[in-house]
Amino acid sequence: MRLRAPALAAAVAAAAVLATGSAALADAPVATYEVTITDLTGGRPLTPVVATHRAATGIFTVGHPASFAPKEIAENGNLAPTIAQLESDKHVSDSAAAAAPLVPAGLPGSAMFGDSATLTVTASEGAKFLSFASMLICTHDGFTGVDSLRLPRNVGDVVTVKSNGYDTGTELNMEDFADIVPPCQGLVGVSSGEPSTGTSNPALAEGGVIHHHAGIVGGADLVPAVHGWSDPVAEITVERVG
């Protein structure tokens, strides 16, 4: 069993902290992978977490209500519940999270953070899949991810996929900075001067299911030309290195 806990990192001053961790099956690792996540949005930071696992589990399922863990990723950039869920899941082999947000070039936050990260994870016998999830910072409950991607079979093999934007259906998309995580204003450089929050607002609870995100319409503080995106939003490259 291998447990890892990379350093926590704050996105900007007073930003939400990104928790990292790992989980492991009882079996010894038999394969090692490098997973590179690249932000394709141009205007939206990401907070990636990945896991290798058996077919019996995953992080999210489109068309189903979001559990607490992906809800916390999408609404608050809080990876801790997902990390805890992965650590306790007997079907999960290993997991890792980026120690800092991914920020597209040209945004103020790109002076501190890059737009891609490479994470190393292992897989035990039977753990043939990888799942990935990340908050779309500057949304109420937007995220991106891949559920149960088949891992490359042989050393040197590479699999590359791209992911779209999803909405967990757990919070109304008011596009108001008051209900969006603190890193948004500092990393992207558009601000209303009002405080943001790293907690959910029960008054905005939506009670929906995970579905494709409709994007930014400019209803309040968010600016479609800056905060908007077109799919895909991220590229995930998985290489077996050992």
Buried (B, 14 or more C-beta within 10 A) or exposed (E): EBEBEBEBBBBBEEBBBBBBBBBBBEEEBEBBBBBBBBBBBBBBBBBBBBBBBBEEBBBBBEEEBBBEBBBBBBBBBBBBBBBBBBBEBEBBBBBBBBBBBBBBEEBBBBEBBBBBBEBBBBBBEBBBBBBBBBBBBBBBBBBBBBBBBEBBEEEEEEBEBBBBBBBBBBBBBBBBBEBBBBBBBBBBEBEEEEEBBBEBBEEBEBEBBBEEBEBBEEEBBBBBEBBBBEBBBBBBBBBBBE
